């Protein structure tokens, strides 16, 4: 997400697979980068199983891992992604035969923080994929343990972040564990079931997505439900009131109750509008970055990572500017529907995942925080006054999008708001429900338009929307004109 300015009077829209904001509090402008990088895999088809041992030291900044991947789908064109800071001892075939594997790296297909590995077959022309693969590797990362000398210039979602009292990772972007990528179908198999012995002798609490936090230096953590393996371990407490889990809370009981009630209210709002239950208890991590002036949020469901110093982290939920912060929480909770229940692939998948999550958070803000909504919408529309992009119908590759952050976090929700003006709020919520529930191999332009066409059952209305907002070179201008009209 690109830079966004938050002021006392309101906020503009989003951030980098995140959002960088100027938060004006007590007349001091603070740079806040709110990373809303959607941390969900492109689609969930297989349940690759991961078993083994992970040893971490938060004081040394180290990972020592011995993990075996099994239940691997039969894919011809694949890569195994693993963080570039992890030093591999070996990849070993465990089935059908037991032997150390030769491997190659593909720089062209490395992604985010990961290197892409594959095993050449006997011809040297294709790829060999064992049924079970053991990977042994170690990694050592910087520890930013103070704000005077030992800090980094920047922190980001894909960082394996040691801040002196904890370690924080997401799953797919950091790729701290190995996962499979299906090249042909653009599918990341980063959600895995697992059976992992996690050891951190200098920690007091350990946590991986799919398990409750454990007050211990070691535990055998298991899940038969596939998760992206976000991780947060260190020296901190946690609380679980049955509705929300907060790691490293540092809040009063009254503040925790207040926050829990807000989460409940937002979940019920989405449930009512979409008529789809919001299952599970969200987990919120309150932590600090490895840099000095940096703050953001991201989601690896059910974990919501909130990173920032003092009142610019989760503490913002309890201060005088809490209404500026609430739409960010609404966006993250919206990813349960757009990113978890419905996962996206294809060139438009990112736009749909982020754009629809932002759209429903705008609707929640409009209904529950109306004054804040007016400011957000005004700033969003103003930011797009000179914005030009290829029409949605012409986006065939991520390279067709010049500014991904503006396209996904501002342009897309504005287009959806304009469509809402054309078809009404009830039909809009029906369309969103159809997007979540309609099965499709690819969430591409055909998927986007067919779900809308089926929802409307009005070819004349659909054709107008398609010509005005999806295929027109003037789609931004058309949307702004519609939203600025009575």
C-alpha positions in Angstrom: 0.0 0.0 0.0 1.1 3.5 -0.7 1.4 6.4 1.7 -1.8 7.5 3.3 -2.4 10.5 5.6 -4.5 10.1 8.7 -5.5 13.3 10.4 -7.7 14.2 13.4 -10.5 15.0 11.0 -10.3 11.8 9.1 -8.2 9.3 7.0 -7.5 8.6 3.5 -7.4 5.0 2.3 -5.0 2.1 2.5 -1.3 1.0 2.3 1.4 -1.4 0.7 0.1 -4.9 0.7 0.0 -2.5 3.6 -0.5 1.3 4.1 1.9 4.1 5.0 0.1 6.8 6.9 0.8 10.1 8.4 -1.0 10.0 11.7 -1.6 13.5 13.1 -1.8 13.2 16.8 -1.1 16.0 19.3 0.0 18.1 16.2 2.8 15.7 15.5 3.0 13.9 12.2 4.0 10.3 12.6 4.8 8.1 9.7 2.7 4.9 9.9 3.0 2.2 7.4 -0.1 0.0 7.7 0.8 -3.2 5.9 -2.4 -4.9 4.8 -0.6 -7.5 2.7 -3.1 -10.3 2.5 -1.4 -13.2 4.1 -3.5 -15.9 2.6 -2.5 -18.5 0.0 -3.8 -18.1 -3.5 -6.2 -21.1 -3.1 -6.6 -24.0 -0.8 -6.8 -27.3 -2.6 -4.3 -29.7 -1.0 -3.4 -30.3 2.6 0.3 -30.8 2.5 1.4 -32.1 5.9 4.5 -30.8 7.7 6.1 -32.7 10.6 9.3 -32.2 12.5 11.2 -30.0 14.9 11.8 -26.2 15.0 14.3 -24.7 17.5 14.4 -20.9 17.9 16.4 -18.5 20.0 15.1 -14.9 20.4 18.4 -13.7 21.9 20.5 -15.2 19.1 18.1 -14.6 16.2 18.3 -18.2 15.0 16.1 -20.9 13.5 17.2 -24.6 13.4 14.7 -26.7 11.5 14.2 -30.3 10.5 10.9 -30.6 8.7 9.3 -33.2 6.4 6.7 -32.5 3.8 4.2 -35.2 3.0 0.8 -35.6 1.3 2.3 -33.7 -1.6 0.1 -33.2 -4.6 1.3 -34.6 -8.0 2.4 -31.4 -9.8 4.6 -31.3 -12.9 5.7 -27.7 -12.8 6.5 -26.7 -9.2 8.8 -24.9 -6.9 9.5 -25.3 -3.2 9.8 -21.9 -1.6 12.0 -21.2 1.4 13.3 -18.0 3.0 16.6 -16.9 1.3 18.2 -16.4 4.8 17.8 -20.1 5.6 20.9 -22.2 4.8 19.9 -25.7 3.6 21.9 -28.7 4.7 19.9 -31.0 2.4 16.7 -31.8 0.8 16.1 -35.5 1.1 13.6 -37.8 -0.6 11.9 -40.0 2.1 9.5 -41.7 -0.2 9.4 -43.6 -2.5 13.1 -43.9 -1.9 15.4 -42.5 0.7 18.3 -40.4 -0.7 19.7 -36.9 -0.7 18.3 -34.8 -3.5 20.2 -32.7 -6.0 18.5 -29.3 -6.4 18.5 -26.2 -8.5 17.4 -22.6 -7.7 15.4 -20.4 -10.0 16.1 -16.7 -9.5 13.3 -15.8 -12.0 10.8 -17.5 -9.8 12.0 -16.4 -6.4 9.2 -14.5 -4.7 9.1 -12.0 -1.8 11.8 -13.2 0.7 12.0 -16.7 -0.7 14.2 -18.7 -3.0 12.6 -21.1 -5.4 14.0 -24.7 -5.3 13.3 -27.6 -7.6 14.7 -31.1 -8.2 15.7 -31.9 -11.8 14.8 -35.3 -13.2 17.2 -37.7 -14.8 16.8 -36.1 -18.2 17.7 -32.7 -16.9 14.7 -31.3 -18.8 11.9 -31.8 -16.3 11.3 -31.8 -12.6 11.2 -34.7 -10.1 8.9 -34.4 -7.1 9.2 -37.0 -4.3 6.2 -38.1 -2.3 7.9 -37.0 1.0 10.7 -34.5 1.3 12.8 -33.8 4.4 14.4 -30.4 4.6 17.1 -29.5 7.2 18.2 -25.9 7.4 19.4 -23.2 9.8 19.1 -19.4 9.7 20.5 -16.5 11.7 18.8 -13.1 11.6 19.6 -9.7 13.1 18.2 -8.9 16.6 17.0 -5.3 17.0 17.1 -5.1 20.7 17.2 -1.4 21.3 16.2 1.9 19.7 19.6 3.7 20.0 22.1 1.5 18.2 20.6 -1.9 17.3 17.6 -1.1 15.1 16.9 -1.5 11.4 16.0 1.3 8.9 12.8 -0.5 7.9 10.5 -3.4 9.0 8.0 -5.1 6.8 5.6 -8.0 6.6 8.0 -10.4 5.0 10.7 -9.8 7.7 11.6 -12.5 10.1 11.7 -10.0 12.9 13.6 -10.4 16.1 13.0 -7.4 18.3 14.9 -8.5 21.5 11.9 -10.0 23.3 10.1 -11.9 20.5 10.2 -13.2 17.0 7.5 -12.5 14.5 6.8 -14.0 11.1 4.0 -14.3 8.7 3.7 -17.5 6.6 3.9 -17.3 2.9 5.9 -14.1 2.5 8.6 -14.9 5.0 8.5 -18.5 3.9 10.3 -19.5 7.2 9.0 -23.1 6.5 9.1 -24.8 3.1 6.0 -24.8 1.0 5.0 -25.9 -2.5 4.0 -23.6 -5.3 2.1 -24.9 -8.4 3.3 -22.8 -11.3 0.8 -23.7 -13.9 -2.3 -23.1 -11.7 -0.8 -20.2 -9.7 -1.5 -22.0 -6.4 0.6 -21.6 -3.2 0.2 -24.6 -0.9 1.4 -22.5 2.1 -1.6 -23.6 4.2 -0.5 -26.9 5.8 -1.6 -29.3 8.4 1.3 -29.9 10.9 2.8 -31.8 13.8 5.7 -29.6 15.0 7.8 -29.8 18.1 8.6 -26.1 18.8 11.4 -25.3 21.2 12.4 -21.8 22.3 14.4 -22.0 25.5 14.7 -18.2 26.0 10.9 -17.7 25.5 8.0 -17.8 28.0 5.2 -18.1 25.4 5.1 -19.9 22.0 2.4 -19.5 19.3 1.8 -20.8 15.8 -1.4 -20.3 13.8 -3.9 -23.1 14.5 -3.0 -23.6 18.1 -3.7 -21.6 21.3 -0.6 -19.8 22.7 1.3 -22.0 25.2 3.0 -20.7 28.3 6.1 -22.8 28.0 9.6 -23.1 26.4 8.5 -26.1 24.3 5.4 -27.8 23.0 4.3 -30.3 20.4 1.9 -28.3 18.3 -0.6 -30.0 15.9 -3.4 -29.1 13.6 -5.5 -31.2 11.2 -6.8 -28.0 9.7 -4.5 -26.3 7.2 -3.1 -22.9 8.2 -0.5 -20.5 7.0 2.1 -20.8 9.7 2.3 -17.3 11.2 4.5 -17.4 14.3 5.0 -15.3 17.4 7.2 -16.5 20.3 9.0 -14.6 23.0 8.8 -13.2 26.5 5.3 -12.0 26.9 1.9 -12.8 28.5 -1.4 -13.5 26.7 -5.1 -13.4 27.4 -8.1 -15.4 26.1 -11.6 -14.3 27.1 -13.4 -16.8 24.7 -14.1 -14.1 22.1 -10.6 -12.8 21.3 -7.1 -13.8 22.1 -4.5 -11.1 22.6 -0.7 -11.9 22.8 1.4 -9.4 24.7 -1.7 -7.3 25.6 -0.3 -4.7 28.0 -3.8 -3.3 28.5 -6.2 -2.9 31.4 -9.1 -5.3 31.9 -11.6 -2.6 30.9 -9.6 -1.9 27.7 -9.5 -5.6 26.8 -13.3 -5.8 27.3 -13.8 -2.7 25.2 -11.7 -4.1 22.4 -13.5 -7.5 22.6 -16.9 -5.8 22.3 -15.7 -3.9 19.2 -14.5 -7.2 17.6 -17.9 -8.8 18.4 -19.8 -5.9 16.9 -17.8 -6.0 13.7 -18.1 -9.7 13.3 -21.9 -9.5 13.8 -22.1 -6.7 11.2 -20.4 -8.8 8.5 -22.5 -11.9 9.5 -25.7 -9.9 9.1 -24.8 -8.3 5.8 -23.4 -11.4 4.1 -25.6 -14.0 5.9 -22.5 -16.1 6.4 -21.2 -17.0 9.9 -18.0 -15.5 11.1 -16.4 -18.6 12.8 -13.5 -18.7 15.1 -11.9 -16.3 17.6 -9.5 -13.8 16.1 -6.0 -13.6 17.5 -4.4 -10.2 17.9 -0.6 -9.8 18.4 0.6 -6.6 20.0 4.3 -6.1 19.2 6.9 -3.5 18.2 8.9 -3.2 15.0 12.6 -3.7 14.5 12.8 -0.1 13.2 12.1 3.2 15.1 9.3 5.0 13.2 7.3 2.3 11.7 3.8 0.8 12.3 1.4 -1.4 10.4 -1.1 -4.3 10.5 -1.4 -7.6 8.5 -3.4 -10.8 8.7 -2.5 -14.4 8.5 -5.9 -15.8 9.6 -6.8 -16.0 12.4 -3.8 -14.0 13.5 -3.9 -10.2 13.2 -0.4 -8.7 13.7 -0.4 -5.2 15.0 3.1 -3.7 15.0 3.9 -0.2 16.4 5.5 1.7 19.2 3.3 2.9 22.1 0.1 4.8 21.0 0.9 4.1 17.3 0.5 0.3 17.8 -2.5 -1.5 19.3 -2.7 1.2 22.0 -4.3 3.5 19.4 -7.5 1.5 19.9 -7.9 2.9 23.4 -6.9 6.6 22.9 -8.6 9.7 21.7 -8.0 8.7 18.1 -9.5 5.2 18.3 -12.1 6.0 15.6 -9.2 6.6 13.2 -7.9 3.2 13.9 -11.2 1.2 13.9 -11.5 1.1 10.1 -8.1 -0.7 9.9 -9.4 -3.4 12.3 -12.6 -3.7 10.2 -10.5 -4.2 7.1 -8.4 -7.0 8.7 -11.5 -8.7 10.0 -13.0 -8.5 6.5 -10.3 -10.7 5.3 -12.0 -13.6 6.9 -14.4 -13.5 4.0 -12.2 -12.2 1.3 -9.0 -14.2 1.7 -10.0 -17.1 4.0 -13.4 -18.3 3.0 -12.8 -17.1 -0.5 -9.2 -17.2 -1.7 -8.2 -15.7 -5.0 -5.7 -16.3 -7.8 -5.1 -14.8 -11.3 -4.1 -11.3 -12.1 -7.2 -9.8 -10.5 -7.1 -11.9 -7.4 -5.2 -9.4 -5.4 -7.5 -6.6 -6.4 -10.5 -8.6 -5.4 -9.1 -9.8 -2.1 -8.0 -6.3 -1.0 -10.6 -4.3 -2.8 -13.6 -6.2 -1.4 -12.2 -6.3 2.1 -11.8 -2.6 1.9 -15.2 -2.1 0.4 -17.0 -4.0 3.3 -14.9 -2.2 5.9 -16.0 1.1 4.3 -19.6 0.0 4.6 -19.1 -0.9 8.2 -17.5 2.5 8.8 -20.4 4.2 7.0 -23.0 2.5 9.2 -21.1 2.5 12.6 -18.7 5.4 12.3 -20.5 7.7 9.9 -18.4 10.9 10.5 -15.2 8.9 9.9 -16.6 7.4 6.7 -17.3 10.8 5.1 -13.7 11.9 5.7 -12.3 8.6 4.4 -14.4 8.7 1.3 -13.6 12.3 0.5 -9.8 11.7 0.8 -10.1 8.5 -1.3 -11.9 10.2 -4.1 -9.5 13.2 -4.1 -6.5 10.8 -4.3 -7.9 9.3 -7.6 -8.7 12.6 -9.4 -5.7 12.2 -11.8 -5.4 8.4 -11.6 -5.3 6.4 -14.8 -5.1 2.7 -15.2 -5.8 0.0 -17.7 -9.4 -1.1 -17.5 -10.1 -4.1 -15.3 -11.0 -6.2 -18.4 -7.5 -5.7 -19.8 -5.5 -6.7 -16.7 -3.9 -10.0 -17.8 -0.8 -9.9 -15.6 0.3 -8.2 -12.4 2.7 -6.2 -14.7 -0.3 -4.5 -16.2 -0.9 -2.7 -12.9 1.4 0.3 -12.6 0.7 1.0 -9.0 -0.6 -2.1 -7.2 -1.3 -0.2 -4.0 -3.5 2.4 -5.5 -5.2 -0.1 -7.8 -6.1 -2.6 -5.1 -6.7 -0.3 -2.1 -8.3 2.8 -3.6 -9.3 2.3 -7.2 -11.0 -1.1 -6.7 -13.1 -0.1 -3.7 -14.2 3.2 -5.5 -15.2 1.1 -8.5 -17.2 -1.1 -6.2 -18.8 1.9 -4.5 -19.9 3.2 -7.9 -21.4 -0.1 -8.8 -23.3 -0.1 -5.6 -24.8 3.2 -6.7 -26.0 1.5 -9.9 -27.4 -1.7 -8.4 -28.3 -0.8 -4.8 -26.8 -2.0 -1.5 -28.9 -5.2 -1.3 -27.8 -6.4 -4.7 -24.2 -5.4 -3.8 -24.2 -7.6 -0.7 -25.8 -10.4 -2.7 -23.0 -10.1 -5.3 -20.4 -10.3 -2.5 -22.0 -13.4 -1.1 -22.0 -15.0 -4.6 -18.3 -14.2 -4.9 -17.5 -15.9 -1.7 -19.7 -19.0 -2.4 -19.2 -19.5 -6.1 -16.6 -22.2 -6.9 -14.1 -21.4 -9.7 -10.7 -22.7 -10.7 -9.6 -19.2 -11.4 -10.9 -15.9 -9.9 -10.3 -14.0 -13.1 -12.3 -11.4 -15.1 -14.8 -14.0 -16.2 -15.4 -15.0 -12.6 -15.8 -11.4 -11.5 -18.3 -10.5 -14.2 -20.2 -13.8 -14.3 -21.0 -13.6 -10.6 -22.3 -10.0 -11.0 -24.3 -10.9 -14.1 -25.9 -13.9 -12.3 -26.7 -11.7 -9.3 -28.4 -9.0 -11.3 -30.2 -11.2 -13.9 -30.6 -8.0 -15.9 -28.5 -8.0 -19.0 -29.1 -4.3 -19.8 -27.9 -3.2 -16.4 -25.0 -5.5 -16.4 -23.8 -4.3 -19.9 -24.0 -0.7 -18.7 -21.8 -1.5 -15.6 -19.3 -3.5 -17.7 -19.0 -0.8 -20.3 -18.8 2.0 -17.7 -16.5 0.5 -15.0 -14.8 -2.6 -16.4 -13.9 -2.0 -20.0 -13.8 1.8 -20.3 -10.5 3.7 -20.4 -12.3 6.4 -18.3 -13.4 4.0 -15.6 -11.9 6.2 -12.8 -13.5 9.3 -14.1 -16.8 7.5 -14.5 -16.7 6.2 -10.9 -15.8 9.6 -9.4 -18.6 11.3 -11.4 -21.1 8.7 -10.2 -20.0 9.0 -6.5 -20.0 12.8 -6.6 -23.5 12.9 -8.0 -26.7 13.0 -5.9 
